[in-house]
Amino acid sequence: MVSVVLVLLDGFELRRGGRVVPVPMTVQRVLAFLALHDRMLPRSQVAGTLWLDASEERATASLRSALWRLRRPGDALVEVSPSHLQLAAGVTVDYREAIGHARALLDEAGGGEALERNPGYLSGELLPGWWEDWVLVERERFRQLRLHALEASCRRLTRAGRFAQAVEAGLAAVALEPLRESAHRLLIAAHLAEGNRAEALRQYRVYQRLLREELALDPSPQIQTLLHEVFNGPAAGGRRFGTARPGSTSRPAGSFAGTPSQG
């Protein structure tokens, strides 16, 4: 049996037996819409969504035309009934696989195999360049799911002492949303757990600068506390925030060497 793969991440592509198959745009939209809904859909819903500005009669005719263009000997890309449609069960969709992977990472009781996969697997954007509402809604849902999954991966890998992979997952989350504090916080925590205080401070500085430049804000006390406790807590010999070592030159509070500035 020839494998059929529908690619929706980082662009649309249909592959049959490893070879890319040219697909007209009207047919792409039908396949993509069905792929984003893993169930039987009424024909009227598909037609009404994809041809939103057309009359019901014209939208139905456009859908019928697209389905006709999908008919090829030996192909079964869409399962069709008089009233409903769905993507054929034999079609593999990369987007659905990424969704399953992300949900496995969020499952704290399981998902061990998912932790072994490279975080780059969740880096793809859903149908970039497509601006219809039904795509935008799903794209944002997928973005949020990816962020939470990458953060969960970073947290779980840090707990397991797998610091290189934890940092990689944290960096992937930060790259996906540079202003997301929870992602920076988990990445900093991974650096600290590995004993890399300089890396933790450097990451804090990157986030602090970005937040000030983009939003004129300072990082929250929650993320500042991560570094405050390390550089000024009991492990530092009882030294508190802004207190100099004996024999050293005193610095103003908030400017302790190695302690994040409070602005």
C-alpha positions in Angstrom: 0.0 0.0 0.0 1.4 3.4 -1.0 1.8 5.8 1.9 0.0 9.1 1.8 1.2 12.0 4.0 -0.5 15.3 4.3 1.9 18.1 5.5 0.4 21.2 7.1 3.4 22.4 9.2 5.6 25.0 7.6 3.5 24.8 4.5 1.1 22.6 2.6 2.3 19.5 0.9 0.8 16.2 -0.2 3.2 13.2 -0.6 2.3 9.9 -2.1 4.9 7.2 -1.8 7.5 9.8 -0.8 6.8 11.9 -3.9 5.2 15.4 -3.8 1.9 15.6 -5.6 0.7 18.9 -7.1 -2.6 20.0 -5.6 -4.8 22.9 -6.7 -5.5 25.5 -4.1 -9.2 24.8 -3.9 -8.4 21.1 -3.2 -5.7 22.1 -0.7 -8.2 24.1 1.3 -10.6 21.1 1.5 -7.9 18.7 2.5 -6.5 21.1 5.1 -9.9 21.8 6.6 -10.8 18.1 6.9 -7.3 17.4 8.4 -7.9 19.9 11.2 -11.1 18.2 12.2 -10.5 14.6 13.0 -14.2 13.5 12.6 -17.0 13.4 10.1 -18.2 16.9 9.1 -21.4 17.9 7.4 -21.0 18.9 3.8 -22.8 22.1 4.5 -20.3 23.1 7.2 -17.3 22.4 5.0 -18.8 24.4 2.1 -20.1 27.2 4.2 -16.7 27.7 5.9 -14.5 27.4 2.9 -16.7 29.6 0.6 -18.0 31.9 3.2 -18.9 34.8 0.9 -20.7 32.6 -1.7 -24.3 31.7 -1.7 -25.2 28.3 -0.3 -25.8 26.9 -3.8 -22.5 28.2 -5.2 -20.6 27.0 -2.1 -22.1 23.5 -2.5 -21.1 23.5 -6.2 -17.6 24.6 -5.4 -17.2 21.8 -2.8 -18.6 19.3 -5.3 -16.1 20.4 -7.9 -13.2 20.2 -5.5 -14.2 16.6 -4.5 -14.4 15.6 -8.1 -10.9 16.8 -8.7 -9.8 14.6 -5.8 -11.0 11.5 -7.5 -8.2 9.4 -8.9 -7.9 5.7 -9.4 -6.7 3.9 -6.3 -6.8 7.2 -4.3 -8.9 7.5 -1.1 -8.0 10.9 0.3 -11.5 11.7 1.5 -14.3 9.5 2.7 -17.6 10.8 1.2 -21.2 10.1 2.2 -24.3 11.9 0.8 -24.3 14.3 3.9 -20.8 14.1 5.5 -17.0 14.1 4.7 -13.9 13.3 6.5 -10.2 12.7 5.6 -9.5 9.1 4.8 -8.2 7.0 7.7 -5.1 6.0 5.7 -3.8 9.5 5.3 -1.1 10.5 7.8 -1.2 14.1 8.9 1.9 15.7 10.4 -0.2 18.2 12.4 -2.2 15.5 14.1 1.0 13.7 15.0 2.5 16.9 16.5 -0.7 17.4 18.5 -0.5 13.9 19.9 3.2 14.4 20.8 2.5 17.7 22.6 -0.3 16.1 24.6 2.0 13.2 25.6 4.5 15.7 26.9 1.8 17.3 29.0 0.9 13.9 30.6 3.0 14.0 33.8 2.1 10.3 34.5 3.4 9.1 31.1 4.8 10.4 27.9 8.2 9.0 28.5 8.8 8.2 24.9 7.8 11.8 23.9 10.6 13.2 26.0 13.1 11.4 23.8 12.0 13.3 20.7 13.9 16.4 19.6 12.0 19.6 20.7 12.4 20.9 17.1 9.5 18.5 16.3 7.2 21.1 17.7 8.8 24.1 15.9 6.6 24.0 12.8 3.9 26.7 12.2 0.5 25.6 11.0 -0.1 26.6 7.4 2.0 29.9 7.3 0.6 32.4 4.9 -3.0 31.2 5.2 -5.1 33.9 6.8 -8.6 32.6 6.9 -10.3 32.6 10.2 -10.6 28.8 10.5 -6.8 28.6 10.1 -6.0 31.5 12.5 -8.0 30.0 15.3 -6.4 26.6 15.0 -2.9 28.1 14.6 -3.2 30.0 17.8 -4.6 26.9 19.6 -1.6 24.9 18.3 0.8 27.6 19.4 -0.4 27.6 22.9 -0.4 23.8 23.1 3.2 23.8 21.8 4.3 26.3 24.4 2.9 24.4 27.3 4.3 21.1 25.9 7.8 22.5 25.5 7.6 24.0 29.0 6.4 20.7 30.4 9.3 19.0 28.6 11.8 21.4 30.1 10.5 21.0 33.6 10.3 17.2 33.4 13.8 16.9 31.9 15.2 19.2 34.6 13.7 17.0 37.3 15.2 13.9 35.7 18.7 15.5 35.6 18.8 15.6 31.8 20.0 19.1 31.6 21.2 19.4 28.0 17.7 18.3 26.7 16.0 20.4 29.3 17.8 23.5 28.1 17.1 22.6 24.5 13.4 22.4 25.2 13.5 25.7 27.2 15.3 27.4 24.3 12.7 26.1 21.9 9.9 27.5 24.0 11.7 30.9 24.3 12.2 31.0 20.5 8.5 30.3 19.9 7.5 33.2 22.2 10.4 35.4 23.3 8.2 37.5 25.8 6.8 34.5 27.6 8.1 34.7 31.2 7.2 31.1 32.2 9.5 29.8 29.4 12.4 32.0 30.5 11.8 31.0 34.1 12.0 27.3 33.4 15.1 27.8 31.2 16.8 29.7 34.0 15.8 27.0 36.5 17.4 24.3 34.2 20.6 26.3 34.1 20.7 26.6 37.9 19.9 23.0 38.4 22.9 22.1 36.3 25.0 24.5 38.3 25.5 27.0 35.5 24.8 30.3 37.4 26.4 32.5 34.8 24.2 31.0 32.1 21.2 31.5 34.3 22.1 35.2 34.8 22.8 35.7 31.1 19.4 34.3 30.3 17.8 36.6 32.8 19.6 39.6 31.3 18.4 38.7 27.8 14.8 38.5 29.0 15.1 41.7 31.1 16.4 43.7 28.1 13.8 42.3 25.7 10.9 43.0 28.1 12.1 46.5 28.7 12.6 47.2 25.0 9.3 45.7 23.9 6.9 46.5 26.7 8.8 48.9 29.0 8.3 46.4 31.8 10.6 44.7 34.3 10.6 40.9 35.0 8.2 39.9 37.8 9.5 39.2 41.3 8.8 35.5 40.8 11.6 35.2 38.2 13.9 37.6 40.0 13.6 35.4 43.1 15.1 32.5 41.3 18.5 34.3 41.1 18.1 36.3 44.3 18.0 33.1 46.4 21.0 31.6 44.6 23.3 34.6 44.8 22.1 36.0 48.2 20.7 33.0 50.1 22.3 30.7 52.7 24.5 29.1 50.1 26.2 32.5 49.8 27.2 32.3 53.4 24.2 34.3 54.7 24.9 37.2 52.4 21.7 39.0 51.5 20.7 40.9 48.4 23.0 43.9 48.0 25.4 43.0 50.8 29.1 43.0 50.0 31.6 40.4 51.1 33.9 41.4 54.0 36.7 43.5 52.7 35.0 44.3 49.4 33.6 47.5 48.1 30.0 48.0 49.1 27.5 48.3 46.2 24.0 49.7 46.3 21.2 47.3 46.8 20.2 45.7 43.5 23.6 46.0 42.0 25.3 43.0 43.7 27.8 41.4 41.4 26.0 38.4 39.9 22.6 39.6 41.1 20.0 40.7 38.6 19.4 44.4 38.7 16.0 45.6 39.9 15.9 48.3 37.3 
